[in-house]
Amino acid sequence: MSTLSTINERRKALNANIRIGLVEYFAGWKPWRNPVLYLALLAAPAGIAGIIFYDAQLAATMTAGQRVAFWGHFAHVLEQIGPWLLVAASAIYVAKAALRRNPTYLVIGTMAVCLMLREFHWHPFIKDIIYPLLGGCLVWALVWWKKLDRPARNPWLALLLLTALATYGLAQFTEKRLFEFLPNEDALHTQFEELTEVTAHSLLLLSALASSWRRRKPGAPAEAA
């Protein structure tokens, strides 16, 4: 019983420390007060709605074959744009990590590089290991959490990164065809997926551009870099 009591006490203490750490880390950050949060989160759904609406307009002026060709070209353009958005995001984050001495940018830059390799189909197995790689980045961030910028001190980074991650999640739902109830989803599934992914890549790039450019002082606490 004494051993079980000790284990329970340590577990309770660990849970309390985690709660205190989370409260401290996110203290002062109120993203719901920024309208950009809602605009960014709605970007991909609005784009999907736009595709559905425009497809309905094309149905009145094009044959079925012409529409297939049109949307095929649209998806191809998005496939070409997406990887280069990640190249830009990766380059900016890695450069800022090196020049601004900020470990936050190093972690996010590594995540961006992993996504970039997947988009370029660098190797067939990259698609299979992308989730373990991203999981590793998450574990890395948890281990380094005291070194990372607090959201309230680098708010644009936190807000845009949050919306990028949410949009990547939406892209996964789209890939799994969880929105097959949408009009003409069977024909436009690829376009929905590509648009959502490109939106997420764009938000990641915006987070790289809009995040703080100030240099982290040696030994300084986790504040804006």
C-alpha positions, 0 to 999 in steps of 0.5 A, a space after each residue: 500500500 505504501 508503494 501504491 500511495 507513493 506512486 499515486 502521490 507522484 502521479 498527482 504531483 506530475 499532473 499538477 506540474 503539467 497543469 501549472 506549466 501549461 497555464 504558465 506557458 499559455 498565460 496572456 495568449 488570447 487568440 480568439 480576440 484576433 479576427 485573423 484567427 477566424 479568417 485563416 481557419 475559414 480560408 480552406 472551407 471557403 475555397 472548397 465552397 468556391 470550387 463547388 460554386 464555380 463547378 456549378 457555373 461551369 456545368 452550364 457552359 462546359 461539357 463533362 469532359 471539358 470540366 474534367 480537363 479544367 479541374 485536372 489542370 487546376 489540381 496540377 497547378 496546386 500540386 506544383 505550387 505546394 512544395 515551393 511554399 514549403 521550400 520557402 517556409 523551411 528556408 525562412 525558419 532554418 535561417 531565422 533559427 541560425 541567425 536569431 538563435 531561436 530554438 523555436 524556429 529550429 523545431 518548426 523548421 525541421 517540421 517544415 523540412 519533413 513536410 517539404 520532403 513529403 511533398 517532393 516525394 523525395 523517397 517512396 518511404 517518406 510518406 510512410 514515415 512522415 507521421 513518426 517524423 512529425 511525432 518526433 518533432 512534437 516530442 522534441 518540442 515537449 522536451 524543449 518547451 521551456 526554451 520555446 517562445 511563449 505564444 503571448 510573446 510571439 503571437 503571430 507565430 503562435 496564431 498562424 502556426 495554430 491555424 496551419 496545423 488545424 488546416 493540415 488536420 482538415 486536409 487529412 479529413 479531406 483525404 479520408 473522404 469524410 466530406 463525401 456528402 458535399 456536392 460532386 465530391 466524387 469528381 472534385 475530391 482531389 481538388 478539395 484535398 490539394 486546395 486544403 493542403 496548399 492553404 495549410 502550406 501558405 499559412 505555414 509560410 505566413 507564420 514564418 514571415 510574420 513571426 518575430 525577427 528579433 534576435 534571442 539574446 544568449 541565455 535569455 528566457 523564452 521570449 520573442 526572438 
